[in-house]
Amino acid sequence: WGTVFVFPPDAPGAHPRVTPENAVIKDIEKWEEQLKVPDLDHLDWTLAEQAAASVDRKEKFVGFMCAGGLFERSHHLMGMETALMNYMEYPEEMAGLLRVIADYKIKYIRLVAEHCHPDIIFYHDDWGTKQNLFLPPRVWRELIKPLQKEIVQAAHDCGIIFMHHADCVCQPLVQDMLDVGIDIWQGTIPQNDIVEIQRITEGKLPMVGGIDGPKIDIENITEEEIRAEVRRAFDTYCPGGPFFPSIANGCCFREWNNSIYLDELESYGKVYAQKKAAGLV
């Protein structure tokens, strides 16, 4: 797509670095002239097909990651501040841009389904911060929601489970997430009122998350404090519906912290499952 990404050695991942000089879309009113959509028609699927074929599907799912969702791709192309202003000031132009991105996503999903026959998609689009949504819900519902529903439907048409990653506050949109057909919300951070979300959705939105990763991925923390945070997530959220306790990004970046986290996740998870099977929780 032409976006510049940087990946410093001490960073957990690559991030876009969009400046006025390197932005792909410098003028939203001329986005059609400036946007260059990647080619999907001449990809070599050999390695992907081999990887999918090597999986024992009696034991594991075949999944694929689909990063840069509608909102994220839009701000990758022009920068976050510019994108947020354009959503408010140029909704028609943004709608046209998002239509093209959605069409690309839908075509990509269908191609992966044709070549690899995956069970699940790990679709990535952060819609907010730890405090709130990036866009007012009204704007999100007008511009993002209809296209998101088409993307989810494309996956379902191919027999693919749709797992949406958003490690941010999405609480104002949880009913919308059900409306568009999202099967699993992965990355549910505890800054959301997860118990209230379970009440609002009547336990119909399976979630993965709930463990406060940044809280336990620090120096000068005790083993018991890490284990207590893992147990808190099990005891607080699992009674309210389908819930898999996890750190939103999957791990602690500090090796010792991560080993304790994973050990408690496995050991207390077994204890909790046994209690639930016995009707004790």
LUMLUMMI-574488 format. One line per 3 residues: number of its first residue (from 1); for each residue x, y, z of N, C-alpha, C. Coordinates in nm, 3 decimals. Atoms other than C-alpha are relative to their C-alpha. Example, Ala and Ser with C-alpha at 12.3 -4.5 7.8 and 13.67 -1.06 7.14 Angstrom:
! residues 2
1	0.089/-0.119/0.000/1.230/-0.450/0.780/0.090/0.120/0.000; -0.082/-0.119/-0.006/1.367/-0.106/0.714/-0.077/0.109/0.073
! end
This chain:
! residues 281
1	0.081/-0.121/0.000/0.000/0.000/0.000/0.085/0.127/0.000; -0.090/-0.115/0.006/0.306/0.227/0.018/0.027/0.068/0.132; -0.022/-0.061/-0.131/0.303/0.305/0.391/0.138/-0.035/0.054
4	-0.130/0.022/-0.062/0.638/0.346/0.565/-0.020/-0.053/0.142; 0.003/0.057/-0.135/0.678/0.123/0.873/0.141/0.000/0.057; -0.129/0.009/-0.070/0.956/0.130/1.131/-0.012/-0.106/0.108
7	-0.002/0.108/-0.100/1.058/-0.153/1.365/0.128/0.013/0.082; -0.120/-0.014/-0.085/1.307/-0.035/1.631/0.030/-0.129/0.074; -0.039/0.125/-0.066/1.502/-0.316/1.802/-0.070/-0.024/0.134
10	0.061/0.017/-0.131/1.337/-0.249/2.139/-0.152/0.006/-0.004; 0.146/-0.009/0.013/0.980/-0.231/2.005/-0.060/-0.138/-0.016; 0.065/0.131/0.014/0.729/-0.519/2.021/-0.045/-0.031/-0.142
13	0.045/0.025/0.136/0.634/-0.473/1.658/0.024/0.123/-0.087; -0.016/-0.111/0.094/0.645/-0.254/1.349/-0.120/0.094/0.008; 0.107/-0.099/-0.004/0.443/0.067/1.341/0.016/0.097/-0.118
16	-0.009/-0.096/0.110/0.356/0.311/1.063/0.061/0.131/0.046; -0.053/-0.134/-0.025/0.550/0.635/1.049/-0.038/0.086/-0.120; 0.055/-0.078/0.111/0.345/0.863/0.829/0.027/0.148/0.025
19	-0.031/-0.142/-0.007/0.466/1.216/0.765/-0.070/0.071/-0.116; 0.058/-0.071/0.115/0.330/1.491/0.538/0.071/-0.030/-0.130; -0.078/0.026/0.122/0.609/1.401/0.296/-0.022/-0.140/-0.054
22	0.008/0.137/0.050/0.567/1.022/0.280/-0.141/-0.057/-0.001; 0.138/0.050/0.000/0.189/0.992/0.322/-0.042/-0.043/-0.140; 0.048/0.047/0.130/0.031/0.790/0.043/-0.109/0.093/-0.051
25	0.108/-0.091/0.038/-0.282/1.005/0.041/0.026/0.135/0.067; -0.031/-0.134/-0.051/-0.188/1.370/0.079/-0.119/0.094/-0.009; 0.120/-0.083/0.019/-0.523/1.513/-0.033/-0.118/-0.094/-0.015
28	0.110/0.097/0.001/-0.838/1.318/0.050/-0.093/0.021/-0.119; 0.086/-0.025/0.116/-1.022/1.486/-0.237/0.061/-0.055/-0.129; -0.065/0.060/0.116/-0.769/1.327/-0.474/0.045/-0.143/0.030
31	-0.045/0.132/-0.047/-0.749/0.985/-0.304/0.005/-0.102/-0.114; 0.003/0.098/0.109/-0.839/0.795/-0.623/0.126/0.008/-0.086; -0.122/-0.016/0.077/-0.534/0.939/-0.799/0.122/-0.051/0.076
34	-0.118/0.026/-0.082/-0.300/0.870/-0.508/0.007/-0.144/0.053; 0.003/0.134/-0.058/-0.409/0.524/-0.388/0.047/-0.104/-0.102; -0.045/0.110/0.085/-0.233/0.219/-0.530/-0.027/-0.130/0.075
37	0.042/0.122/-0.068/-0.402/-0.108/-0.431/0.092/-0.116/-0.040; -0.088/0.113/0.033/-0.172/-0.414/-0.407/-0.068/-0.102/-0.091; 0.047/0.102/0.094/-0.206/-0.685/-0.671/-0.021/-0.132/0.071
40	0.030/0.131/-0.058/-0.375/-1.004/-0.554/-0.008/-0.110/-0.105; 0.024/0.096/0.107/-0.395/-1.174/-0.891/0.122/-0.081/-0.040; -0.122/0.070/0.044/-0.035/-1.290/-0.924/0.084/-0.046/0.118
43	-0.070/0.049/-0.117/0.055/-1.431/-0.584/0.036/-0.148/-0.015; -0.041/0.140/-0.003/0.245/-1.757/-0.539/-0.048/-0.059/0.133; 0.061/0.055/-0.120/0.041/-1.962/-0.290/0.068/-0.128/0.048
46	-0.059/0.131/-0.026/0.276/-2.262/-0.277/0.031/-0.023/0.147; -0.039/0.018/-0.141/0.420/-2.212/0.073/-0.120/0.003/0.092; 0.120/-0.007/-0.084/0.085/-2.115/0.222/-0.082/-0.128/-0.010
49	0.074/0.126/0.019/-0.083/-2.422/0.072/0.071/-0.114/0.073; -0.075/0.106/-0.068/0.194/-2.646/0.205/-0.014/0.010/0.152; 0.014/-0.020/-0.145/0.172/-2.493/0.554/-0.137/-0.045/0.047
52	0.135/0.040/-0.038/-0.204/-2.543/0.566/-0.017/-0.151/-0.008; 0.013/0.145/0.019/-0.178/-2.899/0.437/0.073/-0.079/0.107; -0.080/0.071/-0.100/0.075/-2.987/0.708/-0.067/-0.007/0.137
55	0.065/-0.007/-0.130/-0.167/-2.917/0.994/-0.093/-0.119/0.021; 0.093/0.107/-0.038/-0.344/-3.205/1.169/-0.129/0.066/0.048; 0.122/-0.074/-0.030/-0.695/-3.063/1.162/-0.087/-0.068/0.105
58	0.071/0.062/-0.112/-0.815/-3.313/1.418/0.045/0.061/0.133; -0.059/-0.055/-0.121/-0.595/-3.131/1.669/0.005/0.152/0.002; -0.020/-0.144/0.005/-0.559/-2.773/1.547/-0.082/0.063/-0.112
61	0.059/-0.081/0.106/-0.728/-2.500/1.349/0.109/0.047/-0.094; -0.082/-0.078/0.092/-0.574/-2.355/1.038/-0.056/0.142/0.000; 0.043/-0.139/-0.004/-0.587/-1.978/1.072/0.092/0.088/-0.082
64	-0.086/-0.097/0.068/-0.457/-1.675/0.890/-0.029/0.138/0.054; 0.012/-0.135/-0.051/-0.393/-1.320/0.998/-0.031/0.096/-0.114; 0.038/-0.101/0.099/-0.552/-1.031/0.815/0.011/0.136/0.070
67	-0.025/-0.124/-0.072/-0.397/-0.711/0.951/-0.041/0.121/-0.084; 0.032/-0.123/0.072/-0.472/-0.352/0.860/-0.144/0.004/-0.044; 0.142/-0.008/0.031/-0.851/-0.345/0.883/-0.039/0.136/-0.054
70	0.048/-0.121/0.067/-1.067/-0.068/0.747/0.052/0.128/0.065; -0.043/-0.122/-0.068/-0.988/0.193/1.012/0.152/0.012/-0.001; -0.145/-0.007/-0.006/-0.622/0.105/1.051/0.061/0.030/-0.137
73	-0.055/-0.027/0.132/-0.556/0.096/0.678/-0.022/0.145/-0.039; 0.028/-0.139/0.038/-0.720/0.435/0.638/0.100/0.095/0.064; -0.095/-0.094/-0.061/-0.492/0.605/0.891/0.144/-0.034/-0.036
76	-0.134/0.032/0.051/-0.187/0.415/0.764/0.028/0.078/-0.129; -0.017/-0.064/0.130/-0.245/0.583/0.429/0.019/0.151/0.008; -0.004/-0.147/-0.006/-0.268/0.942/0.553/0.046/0.056/0.134
79	-0.036/-0.047/-0.132/-0.165/0.957/0.919/-0.123/0.008/0.090; 0.112/0.009/-0.093/-0.380/0.930/1.229/-0.078/0.131/0.011; 0.071/-0.127/-0.020/-0.459/1.299/1.286/-0.078/0.040/-0.125
82	0.067/-0.035/0.125/-0.540/1.358/0.920/-0.120/-0.089/-0.024; 0.112/0.093/0.020/-0.757/1.047/0.905/-0.118/0.038/0.089; 0.109/-0.034/-0.092/-0.957/1.147/1.212/-0.074/0.126/-0.046
85	0.065/-0.121/0.051/-1.023/1.492/1.065/-0.079/-0.031/-0.127; 0.069/0.031/0.125/-1.114/1.345/0.726/-0.128/-0.078/0.024; 0.123/0.072/-0.032/-1.367/1.108/0.884/-0.112/0.098/0.034
88	0.102/-0.097/-0.042/-1.544/1.414/1.024/-0.034/0.099/-0.110; 0.019/-0.109/0.096/-1.497/1.663/0.739/-0.025/-0.047/-0.143; 0.015/0.052/0.137/-1.492/1.442/0.427/-0.055/-0.142/0.003
91	0.053/0.137/-0.013/-1.720/1.145/0.499/-0.024/-0.069/-0.133; 0.026/0.063/0.130/-1.807/1.086/0.133/0.129/-0.054/-0.060; -0.129/0.045/0.053/-1.443/1.065/0.028/0.053/-0.119/0.080
94	-0.044/0.113/-0.082/-1.360/0.840/0.322/-0.081/-0.125/-0.030; 0.085/0.115/0.035/-1.656/0.617/0.233/0.049/-0.065/-0.129; -0.051/0.056/0.125/-1.517/0.578/-0.119/0.130/-0.075/0.019
97	-0.127/0.066/-0.030/-1.170/0.493/0.011/-0.024/-0.132/0.073; 0.028/0.121/-0.078/-1.309/0.242/0.262/-0.064/-0.108/-0.086; 0.061/0.097/0.091/-1.513/0.076/-0.014/0.108/-0.078/-0.075
100	-0.109/0.065/0.073/-1.194/0.002/-0.208/0.077/-0.094/0.093; -0.071/0.085/-0.095/-1.018/-0.131/0.104/-0.082/-0.124/0.032; 0.087/0.114/-0.031/-1.317/-0.352/0.187/-0.003/-0.100/-0.115
103	0.000/0.090/0.117/-1.327/-0.493/-0.167/0.130/-0.081/-0.005; -0.128/0.070/-0.005/-0.958/-0.580/-0.134/-0.003/-0.109/0.106; 0.007/0.098/-0.109/-1.019/-0.754/0.199/-0.085/-0.120/-0.039
106	0.092/0.107/0.037/-1.310/-0.954/0.063/0.065/-0.092/-0.104; -0.068/0.081/0.102/-1.111/-1.068/-0.241/0.111/-0.083/0.063; -0.109/0.071/-0.068/-0.817/-1.161/-0.018/-0.052/-0.119/0.078
109	0.059/0.108/-0.080/-1.034/-1.368/0.216/-0.043/-0.115/-0.090; 0.048/0.105/0.090/-1.187/-1.557/-0.075/0.117/-0.075/-0.065; -0.117/0.067/0.057/-0.846/-1.629/-0.225/0.066/-0.093/0.101
112	-0.057/0.086/-0.104/-0.710/-1.761/0.104/-0.086/-0.123/0.019; 0.092/0.113/-0.015/-1.020/-1.977/0.139/0.017/-0.100/-0.113; -0.015/0.087/0.117/-0.973/-2.115/-0.212/0.128/-0.082/0.007
115	-0.131/0.065/0.005/-0.606/-2.199/-0.164/0.034/-0.078/0.128; -0.046/0.057/-0.127/-0.575/-2.288/0.206/-0.111/-0.060/0.085; 0.115/0.054/-0.073/-0.926/-2.372/0.334/0.015/0.017/0.152
118	-0.023/-0.020/-0.144/-0.868/-2.212/0.676/-0.129/-0.016/0.081; 0.113/0.011/-0.092/-1.092/-2.265/0.977/-0.037/0.135/0.059; 0.023/-0.125/-0.073/-1.051/-1.917/1.125/0.087/0.111/-0.058
121	-0.076/-0.119/0.038/-0.940/-1.566/1.035/0.027/0.082/0.125; -0.038/-0.090/-0.108/-0.752/-1.344/1.280/0.009/0.138/-0.061; 0.015/-0.129/0.068/-0.869/-1.004/1.159/0.034/0.112/0.098
124	-0.059/-0.099/-0.090/-0.694/-0.700/1.304/-0.049/0.140/-0.037; 0.037/-0.139/0.020/-0.850/-0.354/1.339/-0.030/0.062/0.136; 0.021/-0.066/-0.128/-0.807/-0.148/1.655/-0.089/0.122/-0.020
127	0.097/-0.108/0.016/-1.103/0.085/1.692/0.008/0.105/0.110; -0.007/-0.096/-0.108/-0.994/0.271/2.004/0.131/-0.006/0.076; -0.114/-0.003/-0.091/-0.749/0.334/2.286/-0.041/-0.071/0.129
130	0.038/0.055/-0.131/-0.749/0.225/2.649/-0.109/0.083/0.067; 0.100/-0.087/-0.060/-0.986/0.512/2.721/-0.132/0.006/-0.076; 0.122/-0.022/0.077/-1.234/0.535/2.435/0.020/-0.043/-0.145
133	-0.009/0.025/0.143/-1.310/0.483/2.068/0.074/0.114/-0.069; -0.060/-0.106/0.080/-1.116/0.674/1.804/-0.108/0.086/-0.067; 0.107/-0.070/0.071/-1.435/0.765/1.616/-0.127/0.004/0.084
136	0.131/0.003/-0.064/-1.773/0.872/1.752/-0.079/-0.119/-0.052; 0.076/0.117/0.047/-2.003/0.567/1.740/-0.086/0.028/-0.123; 0.084/-0.034/0.116/-2.230/0.750/1.493/0.081/-0.009/-0.129
139	-0.084/0.002/0.119/-1.942/0.793/1.246/0.044/-0.143/-0.031; -0.039/0.140/0.020/-1.821/0.435/1.297/-0.114/-0.079/-0.062; 0.116/0.077/0.052/-2.171/0.300/1.233/-0.033/0.039/-0.143
142	0.032/-0.045/0.135/-2.214/0.509/0.921/0.102/-0.047/-0.103; -0.104/0.025/0.100/-1.879/0.442/0.754/0.066/-0.137/0.010; -0.072/0.126/-0.018/-1.722/0.129/0.904/-0.095/-0.119/0.004
145	0.085/0.116/-0.030/-2.009/-0.095/1.013/-0.053/-0.071/-0.124; 0.056/0.075/0.115/-2.177/-0.172/0.676/0.105/-0.080/-0.075; -0.107/0.070/0.072/-1.846/-0.265/0.513/0.058/-0.112/0.083
148	-0.047/0.106/-0.087/-1.733/-0.461/0.815/-0.092/-0.122/-0.007; 0.096/0.110/0.011/-2.050/-0.667/0.787/0.024/-0.080/-0.128; -0.029/0.070/0.125/-1.966/-0.748/0.424/0.125/-0.086/0.013
151	-0.125/0.075/-0.017/-1.614/-0.857/0.522/-0.024/-0.125/0.082; 0.031/0.116/-0.084/-1.744/-1.084/0.798/-0.082/-0.102/-0.080; 0.085/0.091/0.078/-2.006/-1.228/0.563/0.082/-0.076/-0.103
154	-0.086/0.068/0.097/-1.738/-1.307/0.305/0.072/-0.117/0.066; -0.065/0.109/-0.072/-1.553/-1.512/0.566/-0.099/-0.112/0.030; 0.102/0.102/-0.032/-1.871/-1.689/0.676/-0.042/-0.077/-0.125
157	0.037/0.068/0.125/-1.960/-1.764/0.313/0.102/-0.107/-0.037; -0.108/0.096/0.028/-1.626/-1.947/0.295/0.016/-0.101/0.113; -0.007/0.094/-0.111/-1.694/-2.141/0.616/0.107/0.032/0.102
160	-0.109/-0.043/-0.087/-1.443/-1.939/0.818/-0.056/0.070/0.124; 0.033/-0.069/-0.125/-1.482/-1.838/1.184/0.067/0.136/-0.001; -0.055/-0.136/0.004/-1.434/-1.462/1.221/0.037/0.044/0.141
163	-0.050/-0.049/-0.128/-1.215/-1.361/1.517/0.060/0.139/-0.022; -0.042/-0.138/0.018/-1.170/-0.987/1.546/0.090/0.043/0.113; -0.093/-0.053/-0.100/-0.866/-0.844/1.725/-0.019/0.150/0.012
166	0.001/-0.143/-0.031/-0.910/-0.506/1.891/0.034/0.012/0.149; -0.041/-0.007/-0.141/-0.707/-0.461/2.211/-0.015/0.144/0.048; 0.034/-0.138/-0.032/-0.880/-0.141/2.309/-0.142/0.001/0.056
169	0.138/-0.015/-0.045/-1.206/-0.005/2.444/-0.092/-0.009/-0.122; 0.101/0.015/0.105/-1.487/-0.127/2.217/-0.140/-0.013/0.061; 0.127/0.025/-0.070/-1.764/-0.141/2.477/-0.121/0.066/-0.066
172	0.118/-0.060/0.063/-1.991/0.111/2.297/-0.046/-0.071/-0.127; 0.031/0.064/0.129/-1.985/-0.115/1.988/-0.030/-0.149/0.011; 0.009/0.146/-0.010/-2.037/-0.462/2.131/-0.127/-0.055/-0.064
175	0.121/0.049/0.068/-2.396/-0.494/2.008/0.020/0.006/-0.151; -0.031/-0.010/0.143/-2.274/-0.376/1.667/0.089/-0.115/-0.045; -0.086/0.112/0.034/-2.006/-0.646/1.674/-0.081/-0.126/-0.023
178	0.090/0.113/0.022/-2.280/-0.902/1.711/-0.081/0.020/-0.128; 0.081/-0.029/0.118/-2.486/-0.730/1.440/0.074/-0.037/-0.128; -0.075/0.027/0.123/-2.206/-0.765/1.183/0.045/-0.145/-0.009
181	-0.027/0.144/0.006/-2.153/-1.130/1.275/0.133/-0.045/0.055; -0.129/0.040/-0.058/-1.818/-1.127/1.459/-0.022/-0.117/0.096; 0.017/0.121/-0.080/-1.779/-1.471/1.618/0.074/0.008/0.133
184	-0.084/-0.008/-0.120/-1.502/-1.393/1.870/0.066/0.137/0.001; -0.077/-0.123/-0.018/-1.360/-1.069/2.006/0.127/-0.036/0.075; -0.128/0.027/-0.062/-0.991/-1.122/2.075/0.069/0.132/0.035
187	-0.068/-0.121/-0.042/-0.797/-0.864/2.274/-0.083/0.086/0.094; 0.089/-0.074/-0.090/-1.067/-0.765/2.521/0.077/0.043/0.125; -0.078/-0.047/-0.114/-0.872/-0.549/2.765/-0.094/0.031/0.117
190	0.085/-0.020/-0.116/-1.001/-0.509/3.122/-0.040/0.144/0.025; 0.050/-0.137/-0.010/-1.041/-0.135/3.073/-0.144/0.009/-0.051; 0.142/0.018/0.027/-1.371/-0.245/2.921/-0.065/-0.059/0.125
193	0.075/0.066/-0.108/-1.639/-0.339/3.175/-0.050/-0.133/-0.057; 0.027/0.128/0.067/-1.633/-0.700/3.063/-0.125/-0.067/0.056; 0.120/0.059/-0.060/-1.898/-0.818/3.308/-0.124/0.068/-0.055
196	0.115/-0.072/0.057/-2.133/-0.546/3.180/-0.019/-0.037/-0.146; 0.012/0.042/0.140/-2.055/-0.643/2.821/-0.068/-0.137/-0.009; 0.064/0.132/0.000/-2.149/-1.002/2.902/-0.149/0.012/0.028
199	0.143/-0.021/-0.028/-2.479/-0.873/3.042/-0.070/0.058/-0.123; 0.059/-0.066/0.116/-2.545/-0.648/2.741/-0.021/-0.099/-0.114; 0.005/0.093/0.114/-2.472/-0.924/2.490/-0.061/-0.135/0.039
202	0.060/0.124/-0.050/-2.637/-1.194/2.704/0.095/-0.119/-0.020; -0.099/0.107/0.013/-2.314/-1.394/2.684/0.017/-0.054/-0.140; -0.003/0.050/0.137/-2.342/-1.424/2.306/0.126/0.041/-0.077
205	-0.123/-0.043/0.067/-2.007/-1.259/2.226/0.120/-0.065/0.069; -0.120/0.061/-0.060/-1.718/-1.496/2.303/0.117/0.098/-0.003; -0.111/-0.094/-0.011/-1.414/-1.303/2.419/0.128/-0.070/0.044
208	-0.133/0.046/-0.039/-1.041/-1.363/2.459/0.075/0.120/0.055; -0.071/-0.113/-0.059/-0.852/-1.137/2.697/-0.022/0.006/0.149; 0.035/-0.021/-0.140/-0.928/-0.989/3.037/0.115/0.012/0.096
211	-0.118/-0.011/-0.086/-0.577/-1.021/3.183/0.075/0.127/-0.037; -0.064/-0.130/0.024/-0.406/-0.684/3.221/0.149/-0.020/-0.022; -0.139/0.027/0.033/-0.078/-0.747/3.040/0.097/0.105/0.051
214	-0.094/-0.102/-0.048/0.091/-0.412/3.107/0.013/0.006/0.152; -0.004/-0.001/-0.146/0.005/-0.448/3.476/0.097/-0.104/0.055; -0.085/0.107/-0.051/0.203/-0.771/3.513/0.131/-0.014/-0.077
217	-0.122/0.008/0.080/0.470/-0.722/3.244/0.094/0.114/0.040; -0.084/-0.107/-0.054/0.683/-0.497/3.464/0.109/-0.061/0.088; -0.101/0.042/-0.096/0.994/-0.523/3.676/-0.052/0.023/0.142
220	0.035/-0.017/-0.141/0.973/-0.546/4.055/-0.145/-0.041/0.030; 0.130/0.059/-0.030/0.655/-0.756/4.055/0.024/-0.140/0.052; -0.019/0.133/-0.058/0.614/-1.073/4.256/-0.071/-0.105/-0.083
223	0.066/0.111/0.068/0.522/-1.412/4.123/-0.146/-0.009/0.039; 0.138/0.011/-0.046/0.208/-1.413/4.336/-0.088/0.108/-0.061; 0.079/-0.108/0.062/0.094/-1.079/4.192/-0.037/-0.036/-0.144
226	0.031/0.043/0.136/0.119/-1.220/3.840/-0.107/-0.108/0.002; 0.098/0.109/-0.007/-0.067/-1.535/3.935/-0.137/0.051/0.044; 0.127/-0.053/-0.049/-0.334/-1.336/4.118/-0.078/0.069/-0.112
229	0.068/-0.066/0.111/-0.410/-1.130/3.805/-0.059/-0.102/-0.097; 0.054/0.105/0.087/-0.453/-1.446/3.598/-0.124/-0.062/0.063; 0.116/0.061/-0.068/-0.686/-1.600/3.858/-0.118/0.097/0.004
232	0.108/-0.098/-0.002/-0.883/-1.276/3.881/-0.081/-0.004/-0.129; 0.070/0.002/0.128/-0.964/-1.292/3.511/-0.089/-0.124/-0.012; 0.082/0.122/0.003/-1.083/-1.653/3.535/-0.124/0.017/0.087
235	0.110/-0.004/-0.097/-1.297/-1.592/3.844/-0.101/0.109/-0.032; 0.089/-0.113/0.026/-1.444/-1.262/3.724/-0.079/-0.016/-0.128; 0.062/-0.004/0.132/-1.521/-1.325/3.358/-0.054/-0.134/-0.049
238	0.044/0.129/0.055/-1.558/-1.697/3.293/-0.144/-0.038/0.039; 0.140/0.036/-0.031/-1.891/-1.731/3.480/-0.103/0.067/-0.091; 0.099/-0.078/0.073/-2.055/-1.478/3.244/-0.023/-0.041/-0.144
241	0.017/0.043/0.138/-2.030/-1.666/2.916/0.129/-0.052/-0.057; -0.121/0.054/0.062/-1.776/-1.801/2.666/0.116/0.099/0.012; -0.111/-0.092/-0.025/-1.448/-1.646/2.780/0.129/-0.079/0.017
244	-0.132/0.063/-0.012/-1.082/-1.743/2.737/0.097/0.103/0.054; -0.093/-0.098/-0.058/-0.851/-1.553/2.975/0.134/0.002/-0.074; -0.125/-0.016/0.074/-0.544/-1.415/2.801/0.046/0.144/0.012
247	-0.048/-0.136/0.026/-0.322/-1.113/2.766/-0.039/0.036/-0.142; 0.054/-0.039/0.131/-0.455/-0.914/2.472/0.096/-0.028/-0.114; -0.097/0.025/0.107/-0.132/-0.942/2.272/0.061/-0.139/0.010
250	-0.039/0.140/-0.005/-0.078/-1.302/2.383/0.112/-0.036/0.095; -0.114/0.036/-0.084/0.230/-1.276/2.603/0.053/0.122/0.075; -0.084/-0.103/-0.061/0.447/-1.079/2.842/0.131/0.006/-0.079
253	-0.125/-0.013/0.074/0.759/-0.944/2.675/0.122/-0.032/0.087; -0.107/0.041/-0.091/0.971/-1.010/2.985/-0.009/-0.151/0.021; 0.001/0.147/0.003/1.072/-1.376/2.979/-0.047/-0.061/0.132
256	0.040/0.057/-0.129/1.037/-1.444/3.354/-0.149/0.023/0.025; 0.141/-0.031/-0.019/0.699/-1.270/3.374/-0.086/-0.091/-0.087; 0.080/0.082/0.092/0.577/-1.464/3.072/-0.006/-0.145/0.045
259	0.000/0.140/-0.045/0.681/-1.800/3.216/-0.099/-0.019/0.116; 0.095/0.009/-0.111/0.480/-1.733/3.534/-0.143/0.012/-0.051; 0.133/-0.020/0.059/0.183/-1.604/3.335/-0.050/-0.127/-0.069
262	0.041/0.119/0.073/0.175/-1.910/3.109/-0.022/-0.119/0.093; 0.017/0.110/-0.095/0.218/-2.151/3.399/-0.132/0.012/0.075; 0.126/-0.018/-0.073/-0.072/-2.000/3.591/-0.120/-0.015/-0.092
265	0.108/0.015/0.098/-0.285/-1.984/3.277/-0.035/-0.147/-0.019; 0.023/0.143/0.019/-0.241/-2.358/3.228/-0.048/-0.067/0.128; 0.031/0.072/-0.124/-0.251/-2.473/3.590/-0.135/0.043/0.058
268	0.128/-0.044/-0.057/-0.538/-2.254/3.714/-0.113/-0.024/-0.100; 0.102/0.031/0.100/-0.720/-2.306/3.385/-0.054/-0.141/0.017; 0.044/0.138/-0.023/-0.730/-2.679/3.454/-0.086/-0.009/0.127
271	0.077/0.000/-0.125/-0.848/-2.618/3.811/-0.138/0.058/-0.023; 0.129/-0.065/0.023/-1.121/-2.383/3.692/-0.090/-0.090/-0.085; 0.080/0.089/0.085/-1.234/-2.626/3.420/-0.057/-0.116/0.080
274	0.048/0.110/-0.085/-1.259/-2.907/3.676/-0.112/0.046/0.093; 0.106/-0.054/-0.085/-1.461/-2.687/3.910/-0.128/0.023/-0.077; 0.118/-0.027/0.081/-1.694/-2.585/3.629/-0.069/-0.131/-0.039
277	0.058/0.129/0.035/-1.742/-2.947/3.520/-0.075/-0.061/0.117; 0.064/0.055/-0.121/-1.832/-3.033/3.879/-0.114/0.088/0.050; 0.107/-0.091/-0.041/-2.080/-2.743/3.897/0.033/0.084/0.120
280	-0.041/-0.077/-0.119/-1.877/-2.558/4.161/0.020/0.147/-0.030; -0.011/-0.141/0.038/-1.845/-2.230/3.967/-0.104/0.033/-0.106
! end
